[in-house]
Amino acid sequence: MPILRFVYLQKFGRNLPVSVNYRSFSSSTKMSRDLLSMGSKSKPPVLQIGEYPQWRVRMTQFLNNIDKTLMVSIQEGPIKPFIDIPGTPETATTPAIEPRRVYKLFRHYNEVEKIRAELDEKALTLLTMAIPNDLFNRVDSRNTSWKNSFKGRKDQSKLS
């Protein structure tokens, strides 16, 4: 029995035999899928297979509603500040050391870099929430298998 008919009968008190089809509550997967793909003010829209263009528009609006700089973070990628370490020339007691760059630790970030790093983390969290579990698990398992395949071989792990 459709839900609306059940509500109608309950409201107007007809003495007809009424049986509730609880399956109709759980079988509304299309409606729940549509609600997930729409999102809300606090929850991002969830990507559905075959609906990327619509999701992209909704996700962009959602992120801009929270913080306009989130899209900058997503488009430019996460911040990776580094420090330039100068080289030293060879001396009689020490070999020459080439100049190099190393990534900064978070505790060494300046205020602007800390704000951007926190923004990057927020953007990553929201994007992760917007990916359905089955897709997230596939991507996560591929990344894990890739890391396990090249574990301990630094020259080949640079491919990732």
C-alpha positions as CSV (number, residue, x, y, z in Angstrom):
1,M,0.0,0.0,0.0
2,P,1.5,3.4,-0.9
3,I,2.5,5.6,2.0
4,L,0.2,8.4,0.9
5,R,-2.9,6.1,1.0
6,F,-1.9,4.9,4.4
7,V,-1.5,8.4,5.7
8,Y,-4.8,9.4,4.1
9,L,-6.6,6.5,5.8
10,Q,-5.1,7.2,9.1
11,K,-6.0,10.9,8.9
12,F,-9.6,10.5,7.8
13,G,-10.3,7.4,9.9
14,R,-11.8,5.1,7.4
15,N,-12.4,1.7,8.8
16,L,-10.8,-0.1,5.9
17,P,-8.3,-2.9,6.5
18,V,-5.0,-1.2,6.5
19,S,-1.7,-3.0,6.2
20,V,1.6,-1.1,6.1
21,N,4.1,-2.1,3.6
22,Y,7.3,-1.4,5.3
23,R,9.2,-2.4,2.2
24,S,7.9,0.9,0.6
25,F,9.8,2.8,3.2
26,S,13.1,1.1,2.5
27,S,12.6,0.7,-1.2
28,S,12.7,4.4,-1.8
29,T,16.3,4.2,-2.7
30,K,15.9,6.6,-5.6
31,M,14.6,9.2,-3.3
32,S,17.4,8.6,-0.7
33,R,19.9,8.6,-3.5
34,D,18.6,11.9,-4.7
35,L,18.7,13.4,-1.2
36,L,22.4,12.2,-0.9
37,S,23.3,13.7,-4.2
38,M,21.7,17.0,-3.3
39,G,23.6,17.5,0.0
40,S,22.7,20.1,2.6
41,K,24.3,23.1,4.2
42,S,26.4,20.9,6.5
43,K,26.8,17.8,4.4
44,P,28.4,17.8,0.9
45,P,26.5,16.3,-2.1
46,V,27.5,12.7,-2.8
47,L,28.8,11.8,-6.2
48,Q,26.6,9.3,-8.0
49,I,27.7,7.2,-11.0
50,G,26.9,9.0,-14.2
51,E,26.1,12.3,-12.6
52,Y,29.5,14.0,-12.4
53,P,28.4,17.3,-14.2
54,Q,25.6,17.9,-11.8
55,W,27.7,16.9,-8.8
56,R,30.5,19.2,-9.8
57,V,28.1,22.2,-9.9
58,R,26.5,21.3,-6.6
59,M,29.9,20.6,-5.0
60,T,31.3,23.9,-6.2
61,Q,28.3,25.8,-4.8
62,F,28.6,23.9,-1.5
63,L,32.3,24.7,-1.1
64,N,31.8,28.3,-2.1
65,N,29.0,28.6,0.5
66,I,31.4,27.3,3.2
67,D,34.5,29.2,2.2
68,K,35.4,30.7,-1.2
69,T,39.1,29.8,-0.8
70,L,38.3,26.0,-0.6
71,M,38.0,25.9,-4.4
72,V,41.5,27.6,-4.7
73,S,42.8,24.8,-2.5
74,I,41.3,22.1,-4.6
75,Q,42.3,23.6,-7.9
76,E,45.9,24.3,-6.9
77,G,46.4,21.2,-4.8
78,P,47.7,21.0,-1.3
79,I,50.5,23.3,-0.1
80,K,53.9,21.8,0.2
81,P,56.3,24.5,1.6
82,F,59.9,23.7,1.5
83,I,63.2,25.0,2.7
84,D,66.3,25.6,0.5
85,I,69.4,24.1,2.1
86,P,72.5,25.7,0.6
87,G,75.3,23.4,-0.5
88,T,78.8,23.5,0.9
89,P,82.0,23.3,-1.1
90,E,84.5,20.5,-0.7
91,T,87.2,21.1,1.9
92,A,90.2,19.0,2.9
93,T,88.1,17.2,5.6
94,T,84.6,17.2,4.2
95,P,83.1,16.3,0.8
96,A,81.0,18.8,-1.2
97,I,77.3,18.8,-0.4
98,E,74.9,19.7,-3.1
99,P,72.2,22.3,-2.4
100,R,68.8,20.7,-1.9
101,R,65.2,21.3,-1.0
102,V,63.3,19.6,1.9
103,Y,59.7,19.9,2.8
104,K,59.0,21.9,6.0
105,L,57.5,20.3,9.0
106,F,54.1,21.8,10.0
107,R,55.6,23.3,13.2
108,H,57.9,25.4,10.9
109,Y,55.1,26.8,8.8
110,N,54.5,30.5,8.9
111,E,51.0,31.8,9.6
112,V,49.9,32.0,6.0
113,E,51.1,28.4,5.3
114,K,49.4,27.1,8.4
115,I,46.1,28.7,7.3
116,R,46.5,27.2,3.8
117,A,47.4,23.8,5.2
118,E,44.3,23.8,7.4
119,L,42.2,24.8,4.5
120,D,43.7,22.0,2.4
121,E,42.8,19.5,5.2
122,K,39.2,20.8,5.3
123,A,38.9,20.6,1.5
124,L,40.2,17.0,1.5
125,T,37.8,16.1,4.3
126,L,34.8,17.5,2.4
127,L,35.8,15.8,-0.8
128,T,36.3,12.5,1.0
129,M,32.8,12.8,2.4
130,A,31.4,13.5,-1.0
131,I,32.7,10.2,-2.5
132,P,30.4,7.1,-2.1
133,N,31.9,4.3,0.0
134,D,32.2,1.8,-2.8
135,L,34.2,4.2,-4.9
136,F,36.3,5.4,-2.0
137,N,37.1,1.8,-1.0
138,R,38.2,1.0,-4.6
139,V,40.5,4.0,-4.8
140,D,41.9,3.4,-1.3
141,S,42.6,-0.3,-2.0
142,R,44.4,0.6,-5.2
143,N,46.6,3.1,-3.4
144,T,47.3,0.6,-0.6
145,S,48.2,-2.1,-3.1
146,W,50.4,0.3,-5.1
147,K,52.3,1.3,-1.9
148,N,52.7,-2.4,-0.9
149,S,54.0,-3.3,-4.4
150,F,56.9,-0.9,-4.2
151,K,57.5,-1.0,-0.5
152,G,61.2,-0.8,0.2
153,R,62.2,0.1,-3.4
154,K,62.8,3.8,-3.4
155,D,63.7,4.1,-7.0
156,Q,60.4,2.6,-8.2
157,S,58.2,4.2,-5.6
158,K,58.9,7.6,-7.2
159,L,56.5,6.6,-10.0
160,S,53.5,7.3,-7.7
